[in-house]
Amino acid sequence: MTSHQIEIIKASGEKAIFSFDKLKASLNRTGASNELVDIIIDKVSEELYQGISTQEIYNRAFALLKKSNSYLASKYKLKKAIYELGPTGYPFERFISAILKYSGYSTHVGQILQGKCVTHEVDVLAVKNNLLTIIECKFHGQQGLNCNVKIPLYINARYNDIKAHWKSDTHKNEKLTNGWVVTNTRFTKDALQYGKCCGLYLLSWDYPLDDSLKNRIDRLSLYPITVSTLLTNREKQFLLSRDIVLCRDLIGDVFYLDHLGISDIRKEKILSEIMQLCNIKNH
């Protein structure tokens, strides 16, 4: 059966034609060898059928990657791992804050700012070179939900209200220059068009094309703790509750693994996986 004949069901319920190129690209992103990618594609293609869900395709590819290398499987599950930061959006806000810190910003999460008309709780404040950016994070805990135009419309109104007050306050040291909307899903076409028109910066899983959320995470090796294939869900939630959001954070706070009663052998495997993910060589 050739790929153009196979109809798949996306998480949103939409139907699409299966693309070998997309599967190959997602496997290549993990750093898997060409040989391994070809083996996985061959095995997955043998099990395709009309109406197969993207989740089933993902599960099969993930299982084959994990069998070969848990580190590669962790990179492959990045998108799913971000959903696992939920159920509230707070860990996602901390995750975005952490990514910006590694890009040279100083950041604050959950700040109250005065607007001209009302006060606003801002998800993330980021400052770099005395320029202030206000960031609103829209987290979806369920696949298939996109950010429509109402989100940037609402955020732009809040941003303009804050900016009107900010300009009138001569005691402010930083210059308020940018408003961002960040989501772990995708923006609709109208949302992107509105953001571009009004000057809001939109950042999503796959937008902008070469500087999207997934690009930034891979480039900086800033993976959320939820990508780990060796930690249980209970252990991940414990770490998140202790503000361990990035895999990188755990390297400096290994005692949390002791607190969880993780054996030395398992701890060594977990840390080895994390060191590979963070691109850190063992000392």
C-alpha positions, 0 to 999 in steps of 0.5 A: 500500500502506498502512502497516498492511499492511506487516510489517517485520523488526526487528534483534532478528528480531521482526516489527512493523507499519511506522509512518510516525509513527515514521519521521517522528519520527526524521526530525523529530529531525534538524531537517530541514524539513517539506518534506524530511521529506515528500519522504523519507517519500514516496520510502521508502513507494514502496519498502516491501515485505512483510518489509522490514528496519528496516535497509533502511528506515534505509539508504534514509532515511539516503541521502536525508538525506545527499544533501540535507545531511550534517549532518542525516544525521549526526544521523539516524545517532546510534543507529548511531553509538553502536554504532560506538563499540565493539567494547569498551565503553570508548569508551561509558564515556568518552562517558557520562562526557563527557555527565555533565561537560557536565551539571555533574558531575566524573567519573572512568572505570574506578575501583576501589572497596572494597565491604564484601565485595570490591572493584569496578571502577566504569565511571564515578564522577560527583560533583555538589554533594558527592553521588556517583553510581556508574554501570555502563555496559552496551554492546552492539555489536549491535542487537537485544540488550536489557538484561534484569533480570539486569543491574540485579539484579547492579548493585544487589548491587554498589552495595549492597556498595560503599555498605555500606563507604562508610557505614562509612568516616568519611573519605569527603567525598562522600555516596554517593546513587545507582546508575545503569545506562546502556545504548545499547540498551533495558531489558526490562519486568522490568528497568525494574520492578526498577530502579524498585522497588530505586531504581536509576536506569536510562538507555537509548536511549529511557528515561526518556521525556523524559530518555533518552540520545538526548534528552540528546545532542540537548539538549546537542549532545554527539554522538559522533565516530562520527556524522560522515558525512565521516570514514572508519571508520579515521579515527574509530577513530584519533580514538577511540584518542586519546580524541577521543570527542565531535565537540566534542573535535575542535574544540579538537584540529584537529591530529589531522586534520593528523596523519591527512593530511586535505586542507585542503578536506576538513578544512574540510568536516569541521569545518563539519559538526561545528560545525553538529552542536555548534551552534557558530557560525563565528567 
